[in-house]
Amino acid sequence: MFLRIMLAALLAAGLASAQRGGGGGNMNGGMGSSGMPRQQRQSKLDVIADKLGLNKEQKEDFQKIVASSTEAAAPLAEQLRNGRQAVAAAMINGKDSGEDWDKLKAAYTAVLAQEATLEAQAYQKLYALLKDKQKTKAAPVFAELMTGMFERTGGGRER
């Protein structure tokens, strides 16, 4: 009887551990839990390059333009973060009118305008890299995939 209880306990423990889906890590050489290779996620730049059909040289130039624009946008991103905090603090403290409020809004929108100008300049440089056939694809690709591309965090805007 004791042996049957032990066997039942072992069987239950085995079944319980099998229900967890196994693995969790990458212990089987890049394979998913089903034994299939995991698909590597492409970077945003790779997706854009694929959609536009960029050649190797264009892709390298594209990456250089994005990197320099991102670097140039870094101080603006910090100013925007600080500006949002200042606007929120003013609103919370009931100081959302008057001369100081107008100055705060004007300073914040000036930084937004600088950021938009920087992005437009970068888009212009990127567009200049493209061949005529690629240019026909540029507008939808830029609109879909490049929003917030020049921010340090890389992913969409924090506005």
PyRosetta script that sets phi, psi and omega in degrees:
from pyrosetta import init, pose_from_sequence

init()
pose = pose_from_sequence("MFLRIMLAALLAAGLASAQRGGGGGNMNGGMGSSGMPRQQRQSKLDVIADKLGLNKEQKEDFQKIVASSTEAAAPLAEQLRNGRQAVAAAMINGKDSGEDWDKLKAAYTAVLAQEATLEAQAYQKLYALLKDKQKTKAAPVFAELMTGMFERTGGGRER")
pose.set_psi(1, -44.7)
pose.set_omega(1, 179.0)
pose.set_phi(2, -59.2)
pose.set_psi(2, -40.6)
pose.set_omega(2, -179.8)
pose.set_phi(3, -63.2)
pose.set_psi(3, -40.6)
pose.set_omega(3, 178.7)
pose.set_phi(4, -64.8)
pose.set_psi(4, -40.0)
pose.set_omega(4, 179.0)
pose.set_phi(5, -65.1)
pose.set_psi(5, -42.5)
pose.set_omega(5, 179.0)
pose.set_phi(6, -63.8)
pose.set_psi(6, -43.2)
pose.set_omega(6, 179.2)
pose.set_phi(7, -64.6)
pose.set_psi(7, -40.5)
pose.set_omega(7, 178.3)
pose.set_phi(8, -64.4)
pose.set_psi(8, -40.2)
pose.set_omega(8, 178.6)
pose.set_phi(9, -65.0)
pose.set_psi(9, -43.3)
pose.set_omega(9, 178.3)
pose.set_phi(10, -64.2)
pose.set_psi(10, -41.6)
pose.set_omega(10, 178.5)
pose.set_phi(11, -63.8)
pose.set_psi(11, -43.6)
pose.set_omega(11, 178.9)
pose.set_phi(12, -63.5)
pose.set_psi(12, -42.7)
pose.set_omega(12, 178.7)
pose.set_phi(13, -63.8)
pose.set_psi(13, -40.6)
pose.set_omega(13, 178.3)
pose.set_phi(14, -64.1)
pose.set_psi(14, -42.8)
pose.set_omega(14, 178.5)
pose.set_phi(15, -66.4)
pose.set_psi(15, -40.3)
pose.set_omega(15, -179.7)
pose.set_phi(16, -63.9)
pose.set_psi(16, -42.5)
pose.set_omega(16, -179.4)
pose.set_phi(17, -71.0)
pose.set_psi(17, -29.9)
pose.set_omega(17, 178.7)
pose.set_phi(18, -71.0)
pose.set_psi(18, -24.2)
pose.set_omega(18, -178.6)
pose.set_phi(19, -73.5)
pose.set_psi(19, -16.3)
pose.set_omega(19, -176.7)
pose.set_phi(20, -73.8)
pose.set_psi(20, -9.0)
pose.set_omega(20, 177.5)
pose.set_phi(21, 93.3)
pose.set_psi(21, -5.1)
pose.set_omega(21, 174.6)
pose.set_phi(22, 64.1)
pose.set_psi(22, 158.8)
pose.set_omega(22, 170.2)
pose.set_phi(23, 62.8)
pose.set_psi(23, -90.0)
pose.set_omega(23, -170.7)
pose.set_phi(24, 74.2)
pose.set_psi(24, -32.4)
pose.set_omega(24, -179.0)
pose.set_phi(25, -102.2)
pose.set_psi(25, -158.1)
pose.set_omega(25, -179.7)
pose.set_phi(26, -114.9)
pose.set_psi(26, 50.7)
pose.set_omega(26, -171.7)
pose.set_phi(27, -79.0)
pose.set_psi(27, -15.7)
pose.set_omega(27, -177.2)
pose.set_phi(28, -109.8)
pose.set_psi(28, 47.9)
pose.set_omega(28, 170.0)
pose.set_phi(29, 62.0)
pose.set_psi(29, 45.8)
pose.set_omega(29, 178.2)
pose.set_phi(30, 83.3)
pose.set_psi(30, 7.4)
pose.set_omega(30, 179.6)
pose.set_phi(31, -90.9)
pose.set_psi(31, 147.4)
pose.set_omega(31, 174.4)
pose.set_phi(32, -76.3)
pose.set_psi(32, 177.6)
pose.set_omega(32, -177.9)
pose.set_phi(33, -66.4)
pose.set_psi(33, -17.7)
pose.set_omega(33, 178.7)
pose.set_phi(34, -89.2)
pose.set_psi(34, 1.2)
pose.set_omega(34, -179.2)
pose.set_phi(35, 87.4)
pose.set_psi(35, -0.6)
pose.set_omega(35, 178.8)
pose.set_phi(36, -90.2)
pose.set_psi(36, 146.5)
pose.set_omega(36, 177.0)
pose.set_phi(37, -63.2)
pose.set_psi(37, 141.6)
pose.set_omega(37, 177.0)
pose.set_phi(38, -78.5)
pose.set_psi(38, 138.1)
pose.set_omega(38, 177.9)
pose.set_phi(39, -78.9)
pose.set_psi(39, 129.2)
pose.set_omega(39, 179.0)
pose.set_phi(40, -77.2)
pose.set_psi(40, 138.2)
pose.set_omega(40, -179.9)
pose.set_phi(41, -80.4)
pose.set_psi(41, 130.7)
pose.set_omega(41, 178.4)
pose.set_phi(42, -77.4)
pose.set_psi(42, 149.1)
pose.set_omega(42, 174.6)
pose.set_phi(43, -71.8)
pose.set_psi(43, 162.8)
pose.set_omega(43, 179.6)
pose.set_phi(44, -59.6)
pose.set_psi(44, -40.5)
pose.set_omega(44, 179.4)
pose.set_phi(45, -63.8)
pose.set_psi(45, -38.5)
pose.set_omega(45, 178.7)
pose.set_phi(46, -65.7)
pose.set_psi(46, -40.2)
pose.set_omega(46, 178.6)
pose.set_phi(47, -63.5)
pose.set_psi(47, -44.8)
pose.set_omega(47, 179.0)
pose.set_phi(48, -62.7)
pose.set_psi(48, -45.5)
pose.set_omega(48, 179.5)
pose.set_phi(49, -59.8)
pose.set_psi(49, -41.4)
pose.set_omega(49, 178.6)
pose.set_phi(50, -65.6)
pose.set_psi(50, -45.2)
pose.set_omega(50, -177.6)
pose.set_phi(51, -66.3)
pose.set_psi(51, -32.4)
pose.set_omega(51, 179.9)
pose.set_phi(52, -90.4)
pose.set_psi(52, -12.5)
pose.set_omega(52, -178.9)
pose.set_phi(53, 70.3)
pose.set_psi(53, 42.7)
pose.set_omega(53, -178.9)
pose.set_phi(54, -72.2)
pose.set_psi(54, 142.7)
pose.set_omega(54, 172.9)
pose.set_phi(55, -84.3)
pose.set_psi(55, 178.0)
pose.set_omega(55, -174.3)
pose.set_phi(56, -60.7)
pose.set_psi(56, -44.5)
pose.set_omega(56, -178.9)
pose.set_phi(57, -65.0)
pose.set_psi(57, -43.7)
pose.set_omega(57, 178.1)
pose.set_phi(58, -61.7)
pose.set_psi(58, -41.2)
pose.set_omega(58, -179.2)
pose.set_phi(59, -63.4)
pose.set_psi(59, -41.2)
pose.set_omega(59, 178.5)
pose.set_phi(60, -64.5)
pose.set_psi(60, -44.7)
pose.set_omega(60, 177.9)
pose.set_phi(61, -63.5)
pose.set_psi(61, -40.2)
pose.set_omega(61, 177.9)
pose.set_phi(62, -58.2)
pose.set_psi(62, -47.2)
pose.set_omega(62, -179.6)
pose.set_phi(63, -63.0)
pose.set_psi(63, -38.2)
pose.set_omega(63, 178.6)
pose.set_phi(64, -64.7)
pose.set_psi(64, -42.8)
pose.set_omega(64, 179.9)
pose.set_phi(65, -64.3)
pose.set_psi(65, -45.1)
pose.set_omega(65, 179.9)
pose.set_phi(66, -63.9)
pose.set_psi(66, -42.0)
pose.set_omega(66, -179.5)
pose.set_phi(67, -63.6)
pose.set_psi(67, -44.6)
pose.set_omega(67, -179.3)
pose.set_phi(68, -69.2)
pose.set_psi(68, -35.6)
pose.set_omega(68, 177.8)
pose.set_phi(69, -68.5)
pose.set_psi(69, -38.1)
pose.set_omega(69, 177.1)
pose.set_phi(70, -63.3)
pose.set_psi(70, -42.4)
pose.set_omega(70, 178.5)
pose.set_phi(71, -62.9)
pose.set_psi(71, -43.1)
pose.set_omega(71, 179.7)
pose.set_phi(72, -67.5)
pose.set_psi(72, -29.4)
pose.set_omega(72, -178.1)
pose.set_phi(73, -81.8)
pose.set_psi(73, -13.9)
pose.set_omega(73, -175.8)
pose.set_phi(74, -56.0)
pose.set_psi(74, -49.0)
pose.set_omega(74, 179.2)
pose.set_phi(75, -64.0)
pose.set_psi(75, -33.0)
pose.set_omega(75, 178.5)
pose.set_phi(76, -67.1)
pose.set_psi(76, -39.3)
pose.set_omega(76, 178.5)
pose.set_phi(77, -60.9)
pose.set_psi(77, -40.8)
pose.set_omega(77, 178.5)
pose.set_phi(78, -65.9)
pose.set_psi(78, -42.6)
pose.set_omega(78, 178.4)
pose.set_phi(79, -63.5)
pose.set_psi(79, -38.1)
pose.set_omega(79, 178.3)
pose.set_phi(80, -66.7)
pose.set_psi(80, -41.9)
pose.set_omega(80, 177.1)
pose.set_phi(81, -59.6)
pose.set_psi(81, -47.6)
pose.set_omega(81, 179.3)
pose.set_phi(82, -63.9)
pose.set_psi(82, -38.9)
pose.set_omega(82, 178.8)
pose.set_phi(83, -64.2)
pose.set_psi(83, -42.2)
pose.set_omega(83, 177.4)
pose.set_phi(84, -61.8)
pose.set_psi(84, -41.3)
pose.set_omega(84, 178.9)
pose.set_phi(85, -64.2)
pose.set_psi(85, -40.8)
pose.set_omega(85, 179.7)
pose.set_phi(86, -66.4)
pose.set_psi(86, -40.7)
pose.set_omega(86, 178.0)
pose.set_phi(87, -63.8)
pose.set_psi(87, -45.7)
pose.set_omega(87, 179.8)
pose.set_phi(88, -62.2)
pose.set_psi(88, -43.6)
pose.set_omega(88, 179.9)
pose.set_phi(89, -62.8)
pose.set_psi(89, -41.6)
pose.set_omega(89, 179.3)
pose.set_phi(90, -63.4)
pose.set_psi(90, -41.3)
pose.set_omega(90, 179.9)
pose.set_phi(91, -66.7)
pose.set_psi(91, -43.3)
pose.set_omega(91, 180.0)
pose.set_phi(92, -62.6)
pose.set_psi(92, -37.5)
pose.set_omega(92, -178.6)
pose.set_phi(93, -86.0)
pose.set_psi(93, 6.9)
pose.set_omega(93, 176.6)
pose.set_phi(94, 73.6)
pose.set_psi(94, 20.3)
pose.set_omega(94, -178.6)
pose.set_phi(95, -106.5)
pose.set_psi(95, 44.5)
pose.set_omega(95, -176.7)
pose.set_phi(96, -100.7)
pose.set_psi(96, 37.5)
pose.set_omega(96, 172.8)
pose.set_phi(97, -158.1)
pose.set_psi(97, 164.2)
pose.set_omega(97, 178.4)
pose.set_phi(98, 97.7)
pose.set_psi(98, -175.6)
pose.set_omega(98, -174.3)
pose.set_phi(99, -65.6)
pose.set_psi(99, -43.3)
pose.set_omega(99, 179.6)
pose.set_phi(100, -62.8)
pose.set_psi(100, -40.1)
pose.set_omega(100, 178.2)
pose.set_phi(101, -62.9)
pose.set_psi(101, -43.4)
pose.set_omega(101, 179.5)
pose.set_phi(102, -63.3)
pose.set_psi(102, -39.6)
pose.set_omega(102, 177.8)
pose.set_phi(103, -65.3)
pose.set_psi(103, -41.0)
pose.set_omega(103, 179.4)
pose.set_phi(104, -62.7)
pose.set_psi(104, -46.1)
pose.set_omega(104, 178.6)
pose.set_phi(105, -64.1)
pose.set_psi(105, -41.5)
pose.set_omega(105, -179.2)
pose.set_phi(106, -63.6)
pose.set_psi(106, -41.0)
pose.set_omega(106, 179.0)
pose.set_phi(107, -65.4)
pose.set_psi(107, -41.9)
pose.set_omega(107, -179.2)
pose.set_phi(108, -65.7)
pose.set_psi(108, -45.8)
pose.set_omega(108, -179.0)
pose.set_phi(109, -68.9)
pose.set_psi(109, -28.1)
pose.set_omega(109, 175.9)
pose.set_phi(110, -65.0)
pose.set_psi(110, -39.4)
pose.set_omega(110, 177.9)
pose.set_phi(111, -68.6)
pose.set_psi(111, -39.5)
pose.set_omega(111, 175.7)
pose.set_phi(112, -59.5)
pose.set_psi(112, -40.4)
pose.set_omega(112, 179.0)
pose.set_phi(113, -65.7)
pose.set_psi(113, -39.1)
pose.set_omega(113, 177.1)
pose.set_phi(114, -62.7)
pose.set_psi(114, -42.0)
pose.set_omega(114, 179.5)
pose.set_phi(115, -64.5)
pose.set_psi(115, -43.3)
pose.set_omega(115, 179.0)
pose.set_phi(116, -63.2)
pose.set_psi(116, -38.6)
pose.set_omega(116, 177.9)
pose.set_phi(117, -64.5)
pose.set_psi(117, -44.0)
pose.set_omega(117, 178.5)
pose.set_phi(118, -60.7)
pose.set_psi(118, -44.1)
pose.set_omega(118, 178.8)
pose.set_phi(119, -64.4)
pose.set_psi(119, -42.7)
pose.set_omega(119, -179.9)
pose.set_phi(120, -62.3)
pose.set_psi(120, -40.3)
pose.set_omega(120, 177.9)
pose.set_phi(121, -64.3)
pose.set_psi(121, -41.0)
pose.set_omega(121, 178.8)
pose.set_phi(122, -66.0)
pose.set_psi(122, -43.5)
pose.set_omega(122, 178.0)
pose.set_phi(123, -60.2)
pose.set_psi(123, -39.7)
pose.set_omega(123, 179.2)
pose.set_phi(124, -62.0)
pose.set_psi(124, -44.1)
pose.set_omega(124, 178.0)
pose.set_phi(125, -64.8)
pose.set_psi(125, -41.6)
pose.set_omega(125, -179.8)
pose.set_phi(126, -66.1)
pose.set_psi(126, -41.7)
pose.set_omega(126, -179.9)
pose.set_phi(127, -63.8)
pose.set_psi(127, -36.8)
pose.set_omega(127, -179.9)
pose.set_phi(128, -64.2)
pose.set_psi(128, -24.2)
pose.set_omega(128, 178.2)
pose.set_phi(129, -71.7)
pose.set_psi(129, -24.0)
pose.set_omega(129, -170.2)
pose.set_phi(130, -79.3)
pose.set_psi(130, 148.7)
pose.set_omega(130, 171.8)
pose.set_phi(131, -83.2)
pose.set_psi(131, 164.2)
pose.set_omega(131, -175.1)
pose.set_phi(132, -53.7)
pose.set_psi(132, -44.2)
pose.set_omega(132, -178.8)
pose.set_phi(133, -63.9)
pose.set_psi(133, -35.6)
pose.set_omega(133, 180.0)
pose.set_phi(134, -74.1)
pose.set_psi(134, -31.1)
pose.set_omega(134, -177.7)
pose.set_phi(135, -62.6)
pose.set_psi(135, -30.0)
pose.set_omega(135, 179.6)
pose.set_phi(136, -66.6)
pose.set_psi(136, -22.9)
pose.set_omega(136, -179.7)
pose.set_phi(137, -93.7)
pose.set_psi(137, -11.9)
pose.set_omega(137, -168.1)
pose.set_phi(138, -64.1)
pose.set_psi(138, -47.5)
pose.set_omega(138, -173.7)
pose.set_phi(139, -57.4)
pose.set_psi(139, -51.6)
pose.set_omega(139, -179.7)
pose.set_phi(140, -66.7)
pose.set_psi(140, -34.5)
pose.set_omega(140, 179.6)
pose.set_phi(141, -67.7)
pose.set_psi(141, -45.5)
pose.set_omega(141, 178.8)
pose.set_phi(142, -61.2)
pose.set_psi(142, -44.5)
pose.set_omega(142, -177.9)
pose.set_phi(143, -64.5)
pose.set_psi(143, -41.4)
pose.set_omega(143, -176.1)
pose.set_phi(144, -76.4)
pose.set_psi(144, -42.8)
pose.set_omega(144, -166.6)
pose.set_phi(145, -109.9)
pose.set_psi(145, -12.4)
pose.set_omega(145, -171.6)
pose.set_phi(146, -107.2)
pose.set_psi(146, 2.5)
pose.set_omega(146, 177.6)
pose.set_phi(147, -60.3)
pose.set_psi(147, 124.7)
pose.set_omega(147, 179.5)
pose.set_phi(148, 75.1)
pose.set_psi(148, 12.3)
pose.set_omega(148, -175.7)
pose.set_phi(149, -62.1)
pose.set_psi(149, -29.5)
pose.set_omega(149, -173.6)
pose.set_phi(150, -95.1)
pose.set_psi(150, 10.5)
pose.set_omega(150, 175.6)
pose.set_phi(151, -86.8)
pose.set_psi(151, 151.0)
pose.set_omega(151, -178.1)
pose.set_phi(152, -57.8)
pose.set_psi(152, -37.4)
pose.set_omega(152, -176.9)
pose.set_phi(153, -77.4)
pose.set_psi(153, -17.4)
pose.set_omega(153, 175.8)
pose.set_phi(154, 83.5)
pose.set_psi(154, -29.1)
pose.set_omega(154, -175.3)
pose.set_phi(155, -97.3)
pose.set_psi(155, 156.8)
pose.set_omega(155, -178.2)
pose.set_phi(156, -14.1)
pose.set_psi(156, 172.8)
pose.set_omega(156, -177.0)
pose.set_phi(157, -77.4)
pose.set_psi(157, 155.8)
pose.set_omega(157, 179.7)
pose.set_phi(158, -103.1)
pose.set_psi(158, 18.5)
pose.set_omega(158, -174.0)
pose.set_phi(159, -74.2)
pose.dump_pdb("model.pdb")
